[in-house]
Amino acid sequence: MNSIQTLTTFFGWCTVLDAGLVFLALVLFSIFHDGIGTLTAKMFGVTNEEAKATLLRTFMQFRIAIAVLTLVPYVALKIMAEA
């Protein structure tokens, strides 16, 4: 098997799994946001609103990390494979 093809498959699956994880986490957060916010606020000694905002910001940063670390290499390898 070609190494570019192998890496493309690897980064493709990484992107799918990471995106699925973020989607699942955001769905669970949107369903249970009050309970998660309260639990996190008690754990870290912050207000409920601060905890919710921080969790949402963390999910958004993870989304950016997925794009930079898995999606961009996948697209670049797909382009290289075409050339």
N, CA and C of each residue as an Amber inpcrd file, in Angstrom:
protein
   249
   0.8410000  -1.1770000   0.0000000   0.0000000   0.0000000   0.0000000
   0.8890000   1.2440000   0.0000000   0.4590000   2.2560000  -0.6880000
   1.1870000   3.5080000  -0.7970000   1.1720000   4.2390000   0.5500000
   2.3080000   4.8510000   0.9260000   2.3700000   5.5110000   2.2350000
   1.4800000   6.7510000   2.2810000   1.3580000   7.4960000   1.1810000
   0.4540000   8.6480000   1.1630000  -0.9850000   8.1670000   1.3260000
  -1.3000000   7.0720000   0.7050000  -2.6500000   6.5200000   0.8130000
  -2.9380000   6.0710000   2.2560000  -1.9570000   5.4660000   2.8860000
  -2.1060000   5.0310000   4.2740000  -2.2960000   6.2280000   5.2010000
  -1.4650000   7.2540000   5.0310000  -1.5960000   8.4480000   5.8600000
  -2.9290000   9.1620000   5.6180000  -3.3660000   9.1800000   4.3720000
  -4.6490000   9.7980000   4.0500000  -5.7830000   9.0790000   4.7620000
  -5.7530000   7.7630000   4.7440000  -6.7660000   6.9750000   5.4350000
  -6.7150000   7.2310000   6.9360000  -5.5080000   7.2740000   7.4860000
  -5.3330000   7.5210000   8.9180000  -5.9200000   8.8720000   9.3120000
  -5.5440000   9.9270000   8.6140000  -6.0420000  11.2610000   8.9570000
  -7.5360000  11.4020000   8.6810000  -8.0300000  10.6990000   7.6830000
  -9.4620000  10.7150000   7.4280000 -10.2470000  10.1340000   8.5940000
  -9.7980000   8.9780000   9.0790000 -10.4840000   8.3620000  10.2180000
 -10.3010000   9.1730000  11.4980000  -9.1320000   9.7720000  11.6740000
  -8.9220000  10.6430000  12.8390000  -9.9100000  11.8010000  12.8180000
 -10.0890000  12.3930000  11.6480000 -11.0220000  13.5050000  11.5130000
 -12.4470000  13.0690000  11.8220000 -12.8520000  11.9350000  11.2900000
 -14.2080000  11.4330000  11.5280000 -14.4330000  11.1410000  13.0120000
 -13.4880000  10.4620000  13.6420000 -13.6410000  10.1180000  15.0590000
 -13.6190000  11.3570000  15.9450000 -12.6990000  12.2840000  15.6810000
 -12.6370000  13.5020000  16.4910000 -13.8850000  14.3570000  16.3150000
 -14.3450000  14.5000000  15.0880000 -15.5510000  15.2850000  14.8440000
 -16.7670000  14.6290000  15.5080000 -16.8360000  13.3150000  15.4630000
 -17.9230000  12.6030000  16.1330000 -17.8880000  12.8000000  17.6380000
 -16.6920000  12.7970000  18.2000000 -16.5400000  13.0070000  19.6370000
 -16.9920000  14.4120000  20.0270000 -16.5890000  15.4080000  19.2610000
 -17.0030000  16.7780000  19.5550000 -18.5180000  16.9170000  19.4000000
 -19.0770000  16.3350000  18.3580000 -20.5230000  16.4070000  18.1430000
 -21.2700000  15.7600000  19.3090000 -20.8300000  14.5870000  19.7210000
 -21.4640000  13.9010000  20.8460000 -21.3520000  14.7310000  22.1200000
 -20.1850000  15.2870000  22.3720000 -19.9900000  16.1030000  23.5740000
 -20.8890000  17.3360000  23.5460000 -21.0100000  17.9770000  22.3890000
 -21.8630000  19.1550000  22.3030000 -23.3400000  18.7990000  22.4540000
 -23.7510000  17.6680000  21.9130000 -25.1360000  17.2360000  22.0890000
 -25.4130000  16.9430000  23.5640000 -24.5070000  16.2180000  24.2030000
 -24.6940000  15.9280000  25.6290000 -24.6700000  17.2000000  26.4610000
 -23.7840000  18.1420000  26.0990000 -23.7140000  19.3970000  26.8280000
 -24.9990000  20.2000000  26.6510000 -25.5490000  20.1860000  25.4440000
 -26.7760000  20.9480000  25.2260000 -27.9770000  20.3200000  25.9380000
 -27.9740000  19.0100000  26.0800000 -29.0730000  18.3340000  26.7750000
 -28.9390000  18.4860000  28.2920000 -27.7240000  18.3020000  28.8000000
 -27.4970000  18.3000000  30.2500000 -26.7130000  19.5210000  30.7230000
 -26.8730000  20.6620000  30.0540000 -26.0330000  21.8180000  30.3510000
 -26.1800000  22.3270000  31.7770000 -27.3620000  22.2480000  32.3510000
 -27.5180000  22.7210000  33.7320000 -26.7750000  21.8290000  34.7170000
 -26.9450000  20.5170000  34.5690000 -26.2620000  19.5850000  35.4740000
 -24.7550000  19.6160000  35.3170000 -24.2960000  19.6680000  34.0820000
 -22.8530000  19.7080000  33.8320000 -22.2720000  21.0230000  34.3400000
 -22.9950000  22.1150000  34.1020000 -22.5260000  23.4170000  34.5820000
 -22.4420000  23.4740000  36.0900000 -23.4630000  22.9470000  36.7500000
 -23.4810000  22.9440000  38.2240000 -22.3600000  22.0740000  38.7790000
 -22.1940000  20.8900000  38.2250000 -21.1470000  19.9830000  38.6880000
 -19.7630000  20.5930000  38.4950000 -19.5220000  21.1600000  37.3210000
 -18.2250000  21.7720000  37.0400000 -17.9930000  22.9920000  37.9270000
 -19.0310000  23.7810000  38.1420000 -18.9020000  24.9560000  39.0020000
 -18.5240000  24.5560000  40.4250000 -19.1420000  23.5000000  40.9370000
 -18.8160000  23.0390000  42.2930000 -17.3970000  22.4810000  42.3590000
 -16.9780000  21.7730000  41.3110000 -15.6420000  21.1760000  41.3060000
 -14.5420000  22.2290000  41.3150000 -14.7480000  23.3330000  40.5820000
 -13.6850000  24.3130000  40.4070000 -13.9400000  25.6190000  41.1490000
 -15.0400000  25.7090000  41.8730000 -15.3070000  26.8840000  42.6870000
 -15.5790000  28.1450000  41.8800000 -16.2760000  28.0060000  40.7670000
 -16.6460000  29.1560000  39.9470000 -18.1660000  29.2050000  39.8530000
 -18.6710000  30.2660000  39.2260000 -20.1230000  30.3470000  39.0570000
 -20.5730000  29.3850000  37.9630000 -21.8530000  29.1080000  37.9620000
 -22.4370000  28.1990000  36.9810000 -22.2510000  28.7360000  35.5620000
 -22.4610000  30.0330000  35.3910000 -22.3240000  30.6380000  34.0580000
 -20.8750000  30.6130000  33.5770000 -19.9220000  30.8390000  34.4840000
 -18.5070000  30.7680000  34.1070000 -18.1320000  29.3540000  33.6810000
 -18.6410000  28.3710000  34.3820000 -18.3450000  26.9790000  34.0520000
 -18.8990000  26.6150000  32.6870000 -20.1360000  27.0140000  32.4130000
 -20.7390000  26.7230000  31.1090000 -19.9720000  27.4000000  29.9830000
 -19.6080000  28.6650000  30.1900000 -18.8690000  29.4020000  29.1600000
 -17.5020000  28.7820000  28.9070000 -16.8430000  28.3570000  29.9570000
 -15.5250000  27.7390000  29.8050000 -15.6210000  26.4050000  29.0840000
 -16.6230000  25.6120000  29.4110000 -16.8080000  24.3290000  28.7260000
 -17.0860000  24.5280000  27.2390000 -17.9390000  25.4720000  26.9240000
 -18.2500000  25.7340000  25.5250000 -17.0190000  26.2490000  24.7850000
 -16.2570000  27.1180000  25.4120000 -15.0180000  27.6220000  24.8110000
 -14.0320000  26.4740000  24.5800000 -13.9630000  25.5490000  25.5040000
 -13.0700000  24.3990000  25.3530000 -13.4880000  23.5360000  24.1640000
 -14.7760000  23.3060000  24.0000000 -15.2570000  22.5390000  22.8460000
 -14.9150000  23.2380000  21.5390000 -15.0530000  24.5550000  21.5190000
 -14.7590000  25.2970000  20.2930000 -13.2540000  25.2650000  19.9810000
 -12.4140000  25.3330000  21.0090000 -10.9710000  25.2400000  20.7990000
 -10.5860000  23.8430000  20.3140000 -11.2450000  22.8250000  20.8310000
 -10.9820000  21.4630000  20.3720000 -11.3910000  21.3090000  18.9130000
 -12.4790000  21.9710000  18.5250000 -12.9170000  21.9370000  17.1320000
 -11.8680000  22.5520000  16.2180000 -11.2730000  23.6610000  16.6420000
 -10.2160000  24.2910000  15.8570000  -8.9960000  23.3750000  15.7900000
  -8.6600000  22.7410000  16.9020000  -7.5200000  21.8220000  16.9210000
  -7.7350000  20.6470000  15.9720000  -8.9560000  20.1370000  15.9080000
  -9.2630000  19.0490000  14.9770000  -9.0370000  19.5080000  13.5510000
  -9.5050000  20.7020000  13.2370000  -9.3460000  21.2190000  11.8820000
  -7.8740000  21.3610000  11.5190000  -7.0810000  21.8870000  12.4330000
  -5.6730000  22.1380000  12.1440000  -4.8500000  20.8480000  12.1440000
  -5.1220000  19.9600000  13.0730000  -4.2670000  18.7870000  13.2610000
  -4.7020000  17.5420000  12.4890000  -5.9510000  17.4610000  12.0780000
  -6.3730000  16.2710000  11.3400000  -6.9970000  16.5890000   9.9890000
  -7.8500000  17.5950000   9.9170000  -8.5300000  17.8880000   8.6570000
  -7.5890000  18.4900000   7.6210000  -6.7620000  19.4410000   8.0230000
  -5.8320000  20.0660000   7.0780000  -4.8260000  19.0470000   6.5200000
  -4.2020000  18.1970000   7.3520000  -3.3190000  17.1810000   6.7680000
  -4.0500000  16.2160000   5.8350000  -5.2960000  15.8700000   6.1710000
  -6.0800000  14.9880000   5.3130000  -6.2900000  15.6210000   3.9390000
  -6.6950000  16.8770000   3.9270000  -6.9270000  17.5690000   2.6450000
  -5.6130000  17.7090000   1.8650000  -4.5400000  18.0430000   2.5640000
  -3.2410000  18.1790000   1.9010000  -2.7930000  16.8430000   1.2790000
  -2.9770000  15.7610000   1.9820000  -2.6060000  14.4500000   1.4550000
  -3.4960000  14.0490000   0.2830000  -4.7750000  14.4040000   0.3390000
  -5.6560000  14.1220000  -0.7950000  -5.1930000  14.8770000  -2.0350000
  -4.7750000  16.1350000  -1.8370000  -4.2630000  16.9370000  -2.9490000
  -2.9740000  16.3310000  -3.4870000  -2.0910000  15.8990000  -2.6010000
  -0.8210000  15.2830000  -3.0200000  -1.0670000  13.9940000  -3.7790000
  -2.0650000  13.2330000  -3.3760000  -2.3510000  11.9640000  -4.0270000
  -2.8760000  12.1850000  -5.4540000  -3.5610000  13.3030000  -5.6730000
  -4.1010000  13.6130000  -6.9880000  -2.9970000  14.0330000  -7.9590000
  -1.9510000  14.6570000  -7.4430000  -0.8850000  15.1870000  -8.3000000
   0.0020000  14.1110000  -8.8510000
